[in-house]
Amino acid sequence: MPAPAPDIVPGNCYKFTVRSAEEAVTLIREKLGPLARVLSVRSVEAPGMLKFLRAPRLEVVAQIGMPLPTSAPMTLEEISADPAEPVAANPAPRSRPLPTPASLTDLLRRSGLTESTLNRLQAGPNWRELNRLPLHRALAETSRLLREQAETRTTRPLLSRAAFLGAPGVGRTTALCKWLSVEVFRRARLGHVVTVEFDRPNPTGPLPVFSEALGVPLAHFPCETKPAVPGGFVYFDLPGLSPRRPADNAPIANWLDREGITERILVLNAAYDRASLRDGYAAGRDLGATHLVFTHLDEVPQWGKLWDYLFDEELEPLFLSTGPSLTGDCEEDVSGALTRRTLPES
């Protein structure tokens, strides 16, 4: 018979080991009630080789009601993140002082938000009000605020003639295949794909076989670059751009301008470090990018760094690639997905 759950006593402290801030907020509400507050949060890596296979978890210490004096004993109780396991009590007292309460800013940093995003929030008119709320409510309000700021741009019409741009290795052609499957299966649109080469080869990867399976014609430039059917699409698979040598991208820019292709989709590998992401983003902006795709999200434990790119009103987020499948693992609600993976909405 499983051990009964311990009594929840005001002043006691409880420790949670969870996968995300959202999960911590949910457990605190369910187990400790609305009077609980977070005292500390720290990231905990898996032991041994598991740290390379499993994302870090968060260790959260929360307290019920008003805090006890720092000299009073503190009872810690382990509460499992798996609701199928019983709550096990550990009544051994501790005489060390209580941890310093975690602030909203501390928890946002641990959720992966960059200093740029934090500065944006702190400059807002309601930042002081957010800090006066209980932490779980402040996190939920911050989530809504971030999503509102990321969705202020005017939504563009359906793509018609769009080129996929990105450095070698970012998954540009795979992203094109995913988007073709969205167009064909979800929207029942017709169109064709054009591959382009300049002074360097452009490997097509799975594109020829995948296009044939979808019934989407694949042509090599020079060929027709206008939609062949009313309301149809044409997508262009271009050679990889150079993030650090803008002059090398001149042939791509000249070709796009000459063919009158104004819809330009920048593909970035979200698993890259922040400096590489910024270089790729700058190169895409120089080429007149209008839309944005992030790939390899299945390899990224914290998505918070991507919020920075959602605030640029000139680039519309198109989708997130969350896995290797060519016909799935495609998240079109970009700001909603980032909200779910970084902070709770309610």
Buried (B, 14 or more C-beta within 10 A) or exposed (E): EEEEEBEBEEBBBBBBBBBBBBBBBBBBEEBBEEEBBBBBBBEEEEEEEEEEEEEBBBBBBBBBBEBBEEEEEBBBBEBBBEEEEEBEBEEEEEEEEBBEBBBBBBBBBBBBBBEEBBEBBBEBEEBEEBEEBBBBBBBBBBBBBBBEBBEEBEEEEEBBBBBBBBBEEBBBBBBBBBBBBBBBEEEEBBBBBBBBBBEEEBEBBEBEEBBEBBEBBBBEBEEEBEBEEEEBBBBBBBBBBBBEEBEBBEBBBEBBEEBEBEBBBBBBBBBBEEEBBBBBBEBBBEBBBBBBBBBBBEEBBBBBBBBBBBBBEEBBBBBBBBBEEBBEBBBEEBBBBBBBBBBBBE
